[in-house]
Structures are given as structure tokens and as C-alpha cells.
Amino acid sequence: MSNPAKITVATAWLDGCSGCHMSFLDLDERLLELAQQVDIVHSPLVDTKELPERVDIGILEGAVSNEDDLEKAKAFRERCRILISLGDCAVDGNIPDLRNQFKLSDVMDRAYRENVTLQAGVPDQGVPPLLETVLPVHGAVAVDFFVPGCPPSADTIWFVIGELLAGRTPNPSEVTRFGA
């Protein structure tokens, strides 16, 4: 149960490497200061796995590549007052987007038929279906703030969250850029 006096924050990891969440953890001692101001109510970093109905700040890392990613992005947009697209994969598709150069059927054949020695075949259970093309988060839902970087530094994340907690509109381009 979250503390009503604190700002609620939710994060999710879509299609990407989790580097943005690792940068979040690189806040190090600042995590203690942040914990006094926010409740992380949903994240791969905490035990709570259900996204609450209302969240103050949502942070999505990674591109939207499959149906599960799309559903998570929609749920975050619906439930989060502010939605942040964190990192180059979320901002522009980055590495996951490279598969957009090929037809999805060719990608699936290459991965699950051509390069397999045992049980060749596209999985149909336990694996979310891929979307025809990979999308940046804003290609699926409206985003309030874009924080580029691969990954964005802990200082960049600290700046953006700090500005929001202070009631200011962050300008991430003051502290980061694409690929930085």
C-alpha cells in the first residue's frame, strides 16, 4: 500500500536491454533520498507487479515490439498522469527497431527455422506475438516527456525526476542527447 503523501512512480521494461533500469539503480545513495519522496508502486525493481489504477509518474523503457509491450504501454498511458519515454529504445526504437528493415515473416524464419537444429518452428505458446513493426513508445501511446540516452545516465534520470517532484517541467535536452 502506497503512502498517499508521496508521489507514486511505476516503471516497466518493454523490448530493450534493461540498461535504463540499471541507470536508475545507479542513483546509488540518491535512491534513499528518492525513497523519502516517492513510492515505487510497480517496477521490475520491486515486488509489486500489478499496475495500480492511478499513478503519478510512469516510466517506460524499451520499444514496443510485441502485443504484451503494446498492452503495457496502453495501461501505463491510461493509468499514469505523466508518462516518460526513457532511453533511446523507448524514444525512437533504437536497436529493437533494426528488425523493421525486414519482413516479419523473414525474421521469424531466420530465428526459428533456419538457425535451429532441434525442434525448428515458430513458438506459439508462452511467447507474445510480435507486432509487424517495432514502435517507439510514442508510436503506440501519447508520451509527456522524452529522455534519450543509451542508457540515460543516473544524473539525467535524477534531473528529470527531481524537476517533476519540484513541480517544474523538465527539459532533458539540458542534460542528455540521443545516444549519450
N, C-alpha and C positions, 0 to 999 in steps of 0.2 A: 504494500500500500504506500503510495507516494505521499509526501508531506505537502499539503495544499499551499504552504508559504513558499515553496521552492518552484522554480521553473522546471517543467518536465521536458526531458530530451529522449528521443528514440533514434536509434541508428539501425541501418541494415546494410548488408553486403550483398550486392547483386553480382553480375558477371565481372569479375576482376580478380586481383591477386590478394586482396585484404591489406595492401600496403597503407591505405588511408587509415584503417583502424589501427595499424601498427604505429603510424604517426600520432594518432590520438593517444595511444598508450605512452608515446614518447614525451607527453606532457610532464611525465615523471612527478616531481613534488607538487607541481601545479594541479595535479589531479585531486590532491587533498583540498586545495583551495576551491576548486570547481565543485567538489562534493558538498561543500557548505552552501553552495548557491543553487545546485540543480539536483534533481533526481533522474537518474538514467533508468527509464521505465521499460525499455525494450532495446536489446542490443545483443550481438554475439559476445559482447564483453560481460554480460550479466546473466543471471539465471532466468529471469523473466523472459519468456519467449512469445507471449501474446501481446500484440499491439493494443494499447488502451484506446478507448473511443475518442478521447481528446488528449492531444499532446501539444505542448507549446512549440517545440523546435524538433523537426525531423531532419535527419541527415542520411542521405543515400550515397553510398559508394558503389561504383561499378556501373556497367552498361546494362541495358535491358535486352537480354538475348533469348529468353525463353518465357513460356507462359507464367511460370512462378514469379520471375522477375517482374513481369507486367502487373500481376496481381498485387505484389508487394508495393510497387510504385503507386498504383491506384489507391491502395489502402492508406499509404503514407499521405498522399495528397488529400484524401478525404478527411483524415483524422488529425493532420498536423497543421497548426496555424501558420507556421513558417516552414518552408521546405528548402533545404540546402542540397545542391548537387556538389558532392565533394570528390575532387580528383579528376584527372583527365578522362578516365573511362566514363564517368558519370557526365562530365561536361560535354565531351564530343565523341565518345565511343572508343577512342584510342585503340589499344591492342585488340579487344574483342571485335571491334568494327572491321578488322582486316578480312574477316570471312565474307564481308559484303562484296568483295571483289569476285566472288564465285557463286554459282548457283548452289542453293542449299542442298539439293539432291547430290551434287558432285562432292560437297564437303562431307556429307553423311556416308557416301560410298567410300571415299578415301579413308575416313576414320574407322568405319565399322565393317567394311568388306575387304578392301584392297590391302590393308595393313594388318590384318588379323590372321593368326594361324589356327586358333581354336574358336569354335562357335561364332563364325562370322555372321553378321546380321545386325541390323539396327535395333537397339533395345526399345521395347515398347512398354516396359514396366519399371517403375522406380526412377525414371528419368523424365523430367519435364520436357514436353515438346518444344523444340526450338522455333523461334519466330523466323519468318522468311528473311528478315534483315535485322541486324543489331541496331538498336537505337540509343542515343544518349538519353538521359532521364527526361530532359525537356521535350524529346520526341514522343514521349508517352504521356506525360502529365506536365502541368504548369509548375515552374520552379521559381522560387523567390530570389535565391542567391546562388551564384556560380563561383566555386572556389577551385580554380585549376591547380595543377601540380601533379607530379607523378613520382611519389605522392606529395601532396602539400606538406610542408614542414609542420612540426608541432607548434612553432611560433605563429605560423599562419592560422592554424586552427584556433589557437589561443586568442589571436587577434579577433577573428570573426565572432567567436562565441562571446568574448569579452565585450565587443561592441554591442551585440544583441542584448546581453544581460544589462548593459548600461542604458539601454533604450535608444541606442543610436543605430543608424543604418550603416552596416559595414561596407567598405569598398575594398574587396580583396585584392584588386589590382595595385593597391598601395604596397602590398607585401609579397605578392607572388605573381607568377605568369604561367602560361601554358608550358608544360614540360619542366618546370622548375622544381 
